[in-house]
Amino acid sequence: MFLKNCWYALAWSHEVQGAGLLARKVIGQPLVAYRTEGGEAAVLIDRCSHRFAPLSLGRREGDTLRCMYHGLVFDTQGACVLEPGRKRPSPNMAIRSYPVVERYKLIWVWMGEPSLADPDLVPDCHWQDDPAWRSIPAYIHYKADYRLIMDNLLDFSHLSFVHENTLGGSLAIAETAPLIEQIDKTVRITRWYRNEPDLAPYLKGVAEIQGPIDRWNIYEWHMPGNVLNMDSGSAPAGTGAPEGHRVPEALQFHATQIVTPEDGKNSHFFWSYGHNFNLDDAVLTDRLAGRILEGFEEDKVMIEAQQLVIDQAPDDARMGYILVDAGLARGRRLLERLLAEEQQGLAVPAEH
């Protein structure tokens, strides 16, 4: 159900600060994240080896973590370095530590074979800390299987209905056939909506474009790590955006949406929505993020309701597939292939 040999987003960097501890579960494993005195991120299993007390109820001491049940102390590699009442800790008290990389304002954790944890495999999310873009890092918790969120992100036809008054605003989105491509472990979907009568509702009052527009959503779902990067925007109709010409008045955005499975029925959703215009207008950045959040909350309501129906459905119930499901079907097949390869012990090919 879950890929292990990949980098998962565990937390935004700002969620783990000072001597604070963050408890968060990833693919069913309870983890605790903290920072050393030097500011480096460390991740251990959130379970003391003695009586299985959660280490997230402990405290940081220097670069180590002390369990506050019986006082055992663990270093960043999971070794037990102190046991009260003994010169040396009892044998076999080490716990699991996890490879960590901090990049793009995120703390990434590798849940699989440590020897395969190549930092160069962290999915590219550089727009989140690129000075040419402005965005606000955000987080949503879903009570839903991560694959349902993946389906949602690979099928933008739902914008016409779920987001009719927010992110969508046009029936043309559902009626437009996208270009769907698969490049190794990435599904790329291109959608152009030409000569739309007006901007999407969430951009009203944000932009100055008047009259018909050419609108686009070009997004890539990188399967290991479940990262979606999306180039989107609107330009005055007929100014050449579909041919690659972005006029100065065009509104350009870059969204990053990352889905980390918590367990079989819960997920972490990290997102940012960057703009490359009016970079010094903090009010604009905040207003834009608020409007995007309205849309994501609509997704959350629908997907969590979908999960409840799935939980109550009989074992022989099967979902139907329609024309707009081509993208999500491609994603599901890719996931199944990668899961099968990992289960057969095949190493994940390097992607540099």
N, C-alpha and C positions, 0 to 999 in steps of 0.2 A: 504493500500500500504506500510505503514511503521510500524514496531514494535516500540513501545514507551517505554515499560518497559524493558529497557536494557541500557548498557553503550555503548555510541558511542565515538569514538576518535574524539575530536574536534580540537586538534592542537598538534604539537610537543612542548615539554616544552620550547625549545629555541625560539619558535615563540612568546612567551609572556614573555617579559623581562622588568625590571625596571618599569617606569611609562607608558609604551606603552599600547595601547589598540588594541585588535584584533577583527574585525568584521567578523563573519562567520555564514552562515546559515546552520541549521541542520533540516532535515525532514520538511522543509518549514518555520521554525521558525528563525527569525533573532536574533542572540546572540552577546553579547560583552563579551570578556574575558579580565581580568586584574589581576594584583597581588597586594596584600596588601603590606604595608611597610615591613611586616615580610616575604614576599615572597610567601604567600599562594595564590593559584589560586581561583578566583571567577568568576562566570558566571551569567549574568543578561540578560533579554530580551533587545534587542537593540531598545528600544522604550520608550521614556519618557512618563509618564502617563498624562502630561499636554497637549502638542500640538503634541505629537507623533514625536518629533525630535529624530534622532538617537543618542543614548548615546555614540556611538563610535566616534562621533565628539566632545565629551566632554573631560574632563580631570580628572585624578585621583588626589584626595586631601586626603592624609593620607591613610586610608583604605576605603574611600568612592569615589563615582563617581559623578561628577557634570555635569549636562546638561548645555551646553554652549549656549542654546537659551534663557531661562529665569532664569537659575541659580539654579534650584532645585537640591538637593543633596540626593543620595541614598546610603545606606550601603550595605554590601555584601549579606544581606538577602532580599534586595529589598525594605526595609522600607524607606520612604521619611523622612529624619531627619532634613532637613532645607529647608525653603521657604523664599527667600528674602522678607523683609517687614512684616513678621509675627513672633510672638513669637513661635508659633507652626505651623507645616505644615497644610494645608487644609486637610479635611478628604478624605479618599478613594484615596490617591495618591500613594499607594504602587504598586510596579511592581513585576513581577515574577522573582524569582531567581531559580537556578537549582543546584541540588546536583553535586558535583565535586570530583573527585579523581585524583591525579597525581601519575602515576605509569608507569614503563617501558619506561621512557622518553616521555610519552604522557600525555596530559590533557584529561580526560574522563568526559563526561557529561551525566546525566540521564534525558531523555526527558519525562518520564512518571510520574506515581504516586510517589511522593517523599518518602512516607513511605516504598516503596518497594526497595529503592536504597541501596542495600547491597553492600558495597565495595568488599566483597568476590566474587561477581559475575563478577568482571572485568576479561575479558578473559586473559588467561596466555600468556604473550609475554616476558617472562623473558630473553630470549636470547638477547634482545636489550640492556640490561645493565649488562649482565653476563660477567665477566672479561675473561672467557674462549673463548669468541667470539668477533670478530671485525666487525662492520658494520657502515654505514653512514645513518642517518635518512633522508628520502626524501619524497617529496610530489608532486603529479600530480593532476591537476584539469581536470575532464572529463565533456564534454557536452553530457552526456548520462545518462539514467536511471541506477540506481545502479544494477538492476537485470540483465542487459546485461553484466556488469562487472562480476557479480557472475557467470553467465552462462559460461563466458570465463575461469574463474578460475577453474570451475568444469569440464572442457573439455580440457585436455591437448593434445588431438589429433591435435589441431590447430598448435602446435609447428612445425609439419612437413611442414607446408605451410606458415603461417604468419611469422614464425621465421626460415625459411629455412637456412638463412645465419648468424643467430645470436644465439638464445637460442636452436634451434632445431638441424638441421643438419642431420636428419635421417628420412626416411619414416617409419622406424620401430615403431616410436612413435605412428603414426596414426593407424598402423596395429596391435598394441599390445592391447589386451583386459585387462582392469584394474580390480582389485578387488575392489568392491564398498560396503561399510558397513555404516550403520547408527547407531550411538550410542547416544541415547536420542536426543539432539538438535545439533548434530554434524554429518556431512557427512565425512567419511574417505575414501580416494582413494589411492590405492597402485599400482604403475606401475614399473615393472622391464624390462629393456632392456638388455638382456644378449648378450655377445660377440659382442658388437658394434665394428666396425673396428677402430674407432678413437674417440677422445674427441669431444664434441660439439664445434662449431666455437668460442663461446665466451670465451672458456678456452684455446684457442691456445696462446702460449706464456706466460701463467700464470702457467701452470703445467708442470711437468717433465715426466708424464706417457707416455710411448711409446707403441704402439701396441693396440691390442683389449682390450676393457674394459667391465665391467658390470656397468650399470648406473641405478640409481633409482630416482624416485619422489614419496615420501610418504607424502600426505598432508591432513590436516583436516580443514574443513570449519565449524567454529562455528557460527551458525546462529544468535543468539542474539548478535548484534554488528558487524556482517559480518567480522569476522577475520579468515584469512587463515594462518595456520602455516605449513611450509613445510620442511621436512627433505629430502635433495637431495644430490647426489654426484656421484662420479665415482671411480672405483677401478680396478686394473688390472684384466682382465678376469680370472675366475677360482680360485680366492684367497678367496672365501667364503663369499663375501658380501651379497648375497641373503640369506645365512643361518645365518647372523648376525655377521660375523667376519669381522671387518674393519682393514685391515692391515695398518701399519704406513704411507705408501705412498698413501693411499686413500685420495681423495679430498672430504671433507665433508662441507656442507653448511646448513645454516638454514635461510629460508626466512620468513618474516612476511609481509603479505599484508592485509590491512584493508580498507574496503569500507564504507564510511559514506555518506548516501544520503544527498545531499544539498536540492533538491526538486525533483519533478517528472522527470526532464530531465537533472539534473546536479548532479555530485558526487565528493566527496573528496576521494583521494586515497593516503594512507600513506603506505610507504614500507621501508623495510631494507633487506639487503642480507648479512648475517653473514658468516664468515669463521673461522675455528678453527685451522688454520695452519699459520705459518709466522705472528704471531700476532703483531710483532713490525714493520712490513713492511707497513707503511702508504701509500706508492705508490701503492702497490698491492691492498689494500683496496679501494683506490680511482679508480684505473683502473678497478677493478671488478665491482664497482658500476656504472661506466660509461658504461660498456658493458651491464649490466642488464638494464640500462636506455634505451639503444638503442632498446632492445626487448620490453620494456613497451611502448615506443613511437610507435612501430609498432602496438601494441594492441590498443593504443589510436586512431590511424588513422582509423583502421578497425571498432572499436566499435562506434566511432562518426559518421562514414559514415553509419553504420548500423542504428543508431538512426535517421538519416535524411531520410533514405528509409522508416523506420517504420512510421515516421511522415507524409510521403506523400502517404502511402499505403491506399487503401480503407478500410472502416470499416469492411468489411467481409473477408479481407485477413487473412489467418492463416499460421503460420510457420509450416513447416514439421518437423518431428522427424525421425532421423536415429539411427543406432546402437550406434554410439559414444555419443549419447545424454543421455545415462543412468545416468550418474553422475549429469548432470545439471537438469534432470527431477526429480531425487531424491531430489535435493536441492529446486526446485520449489515447490514440494509437501510438503516438511517440512515447508517452508515459509508460504504457504497457511494454513497449520494446525495451526501454531503458531499465525498467524494473526487472524484466526477464534477464537482461544481460548482467545486471548486478547480482541477481540471485544465482546465476550460473558461475559467478566468480570472475567475470571479465572485468578487467581494470577499465575505469573511465578514461577514454582517450584525452590526452592533453589538448587544451585549446588556448593558444597564446596569441 
